[in-house]
Amino acid sequence: MRVIGLTGGIATGKSTVARFFTDRGIPVIDADQLARDAVQPGSPALKQIVATFGREILTSDGALDRKRLGSLIFSDSDKRSQLERILHPAIRKLAEARIRQAAAAGHKRLIYMAPLLIEAGATDRVDDIWVVTVRPEVQLERVMQRDCISLKQALQIIGSQMPLADKEHCGSVVIDNSGTEAETISALEAIWAQETGSNRND
């Protein structure tokens, strides 16, 4: 089974691209969802996070308070690294299990969508890297509108991430999602036809 790693920066439209594949019966594994699954109450990863950051990062019902944890690590690279050392192995374990399940079900291709695919050193679990990108001004506008934040806040968030240009250099396929959804779908259809072979039904 061929595993395609789908990545990109904030507000580039990775979910829109992923939906293109799910609509066509291609399984999509979402690393963000795996990260949520990995820290369910009672999980080993959540216990490690509490031991590292304290019980104040839990909600009243014992779940992870993502907003509080996010504010704690956002401007502290050391704490962010600590969290990643806990989460990444747990996510890897879940991802490998889901990939095995898809292969056993007979799927020929699978999309592994991970915003931090490159940064987390997870490229070894995929056969190819596809990068979703947008023009910088489009990304900035989308972040501000989506999260209802100021220009300064949006620039800070974008600046904390790996530059899109660097991600593009890592991808064998670059999907420009700066335009309309219809334009992106049209581009994806051409890319997917090339990937699968225009005369094949898979």
Beta strands, then each sheet from edge to edge (+ up, - down):
strand 1: 2-8
strand 2: 28-30
strand 3: 109-113
strand 4: 128-133
strand 5: 173-176
sheet 1: 2+ 3+ 1+ 4+ 5+
end
